[in-house]
Amino acid sequence: MITIQKELCPKWRYDLKCPYTRTPSRIVVHNTANDAPALSEITYMVNNDNEVSYHYAVDEKGAVQGLPLERNAWASGDGHGEGNMEGIHIEICWSKSGGERFEKAERNAAELIAQLLKQYGWGLDKVTKHQDYDGKYCPHRTLDLGWQRFLNLVKKEMEEEKVTYEQWKEYQERYEKEQAAKQTSKWAQPAVAYCMENGLMSGDKEGTFRPQAEITRQEVAQVAMNLHEKLKEKSA
């Protein structure tokens, strides 16, 4: 079962990345034309100042969600057309080099799409490609390998009926709670307490520290800046 990590765009960036509320009516498939994991793709998308955005990036390990599904994205090059305004946009990672990682990412994308189709009560006809909206040859590697082949992957995922949407949602919620509930290792407790008490590190937007979660480069930069500010205060 594919896991979905949520790294949602902050609301103060909605005006740039996803300014419109909407009801989705289709899925739009892309290839990243890049070689980076899903979390890196979403992190870059959320934090850059380009009017480019998408809802999911999928790699060989799972999916990362960057935008709420009830908001638009700027991904299919059709301005305020049906692609941008009504599509759930999914970027498949590792498409620049292809190979085993891309193949696994495609299979994960097929599983994610099947789950979304079940969630919305849609059929396979709701799965579209970026090319359908502005003519761009995207998803390029998926098209090279055969679009119908990819649709067959989605169809297979739907027919296998691995889980219902309700079962998947329950699993996802349980996974997120388990991640948040992981305790700090005993040896690290003094360091975590020190960082929290001295304002060097803080929890996520829900106030959960999540001591076992991975740290990104931008989070390291924030900690370094916090430490630098504390040192300046002491030397003043």
N, C-alpha and C positions, 0 to 999 in steps of 0.2 A: 504494500500500500504506500503510495507516495505521501511524503510529509511536506507540509507547506509552512514555511517560516515567514512570519509577517514582519516586514520592515517598512511600515507605511510612511508615506510622505507626510511631513508635518503640515498642519492646516495653514500655517502662514505662507506656505509655498503653493497652495492650491491655485492662486491666481495665475501662476506660470505653468504649472504642470497639469492641472485638471480642473479648470474653472467652472465646468458645467455639471449639474446633476442631471441624470438621465436614467432611463430604463434600458438596459442592454438588450439587443435583439440578435446578436451573432457573435461568433468567435473569429478573430483574425490572427493568422499564424505568420510569424516572422522568423528569420534566422539573424543572429546578432552580427554576422560578418566579422567576428572577433574571436579571440581565444581567451576567455576569462570565465571563472565560475559564476553562478547565478547571483550570489551575494554581492560580488564585486560589481556586476552589471547593474543591479538595483541600487547599490550605494552610490555609484557614479551618476546614474540617472536622476536620483532624488536630489543630489547635492550640486550638480552643475547648473549653470544659468541658461541653458538652451531650452527652447520650447519644444522639447522632445520627451515623450513619456510613454510608458506601457504598464500593464497591470501585473504581469508575471514574467520572471526569467526562470528557465528550467535547465538544469544541468544533469550530470550523471548521478547525482546524489538525491535530488529532489527539486522542489520549486520554492522560490522566494517571491512573495507578493509585495509590490511597492505602491499600488494605488487601490483605493476602495473600488469595488465593482460598480457602485452606483454613480461613479464620476467618470467623465470622458477621459480620453488620452489623445496625445498628439503623436501618432505613429504611422498612419496609413497614407499621408500625403494628400488627403482630399479635403483639407480645410474643415468646414463645418458640414461635411458630407456624412453619409451613413457609416463609413469606416471609423472615422475618429469619434463621431458622436454616439454611435450605437454599438461599437465593437468592444469585446473583451480581448485585449491584445496580449499575445503570448510570444515571448522571444525564446528561441531554442539556442542554447549556448554551444560553444566549441565548433561553430560552423566554418570558421576560417580554415582550420586544418582537417576537420572531419575525423574519421577513424572511430575507434571503439567508444571514446567518450561522447562523441556526437551521437552515435547510434543509441547509446544508453539514454542520452538526453532526449532524443526523439521518442523513445519508448515511454519515458516518463511524461513527456508532453502529451502523448496520446492518452495516457491514463488520466492526466489532469483534465484534458478536454472531455473525455468520456464522463468524468465526474460532474463537470459543469453542464454538459448536455442533460444529464439526469436531473441535476439540481433545478434547471430551468424548464424541464419538460420538452426539450428541443430534439430534433432529429439531426442526422448527419449533414443535411443540407444547410445547416447553420454554421458549418465549418468552412471558413473562407480563407483566402490568402491575401497578403499585402498587394500582390500584383493585380488583384481584382479592382482596386480602387484608384491607383494612379499609374498603373502599367509597369512599375518598377519590378525587376526580376528578383523578387523576394517572396518567400524564403528560398534563397538561391540554391543551397545544397539539397534541401528537401525537394525542390523542383528538379534538380539534376538527377536525383535518385528515383523520382517518380511521384507525382502528387497523389495519384490513385493508390499507390502503394502505402502512402502515409494515411490516407483516409481508411484504408483497410485495417491499419493498426488501430485506429480509433474505433472502428466498427467491431473489431475483435474484443477490445476492452469493454465495449458496451454489452456485447453478447455474453461475455463470460460472467457478468453479474457477480463480480467478486464481493462487493459490498453494496448496500444501499447508500444513498446520500446521507441518510440519517445516521447510519453506522459510521460512515467516514467522518462526519462532523463530530460525532461523539468521540471518536478516536483522536481527532485533531485537537479538540478541547482538552482531552486528558493528557495528550503529549505536551501541550503548552503549559498546563498546570504542573506536570512532572518536572519540566525544565525549570520553571520558576521556583519550585519547592526544593531543588537540590541544595543540600546544606554545604556550608563552607567546611573544607577539610580542617581538622583540629589544628594542624601545624600552621595553617594560614589565618586562623581566627584573629590573633593579635594584629597582624598586618592589615586585615580588612577593617577591623575596628579603628585602627589608627587613621587609615585613609578616610573613612567616613567621618570621624570626629573632627578631623582637620580640614575637611572640605576638598580633599584631593580627588576623591572619586565619589560618585553618587549612584543611585539605582536608576532603573529605566523610567519611562514616563508614568508607569503605574506605581513607582516607588519601590520596586522589587530589585534587590541587588544582583541576583542571579550569579552567584560566585563561580559556578561551573561553566558559564557561557563563554564562548570565544570572544576575544577583543579585537576590534578593527584598528587600522592605522589611524583613523580619525579620532577614535577614542583615546589612543595612546597620545596623540597630539594634544587633546584636551587635558589629560592628566599632566603632561609636561608643562602646559601653560599654567594650570592651577598651581603646580609646584613652584614655578618661576615667580608667580605673583606672590605666593606666600614668602618666598625668600626675599623679594623686594620689600615686602611689608616689615620683615624682621630687621633688614639693614637700614630702613628709613629712620 
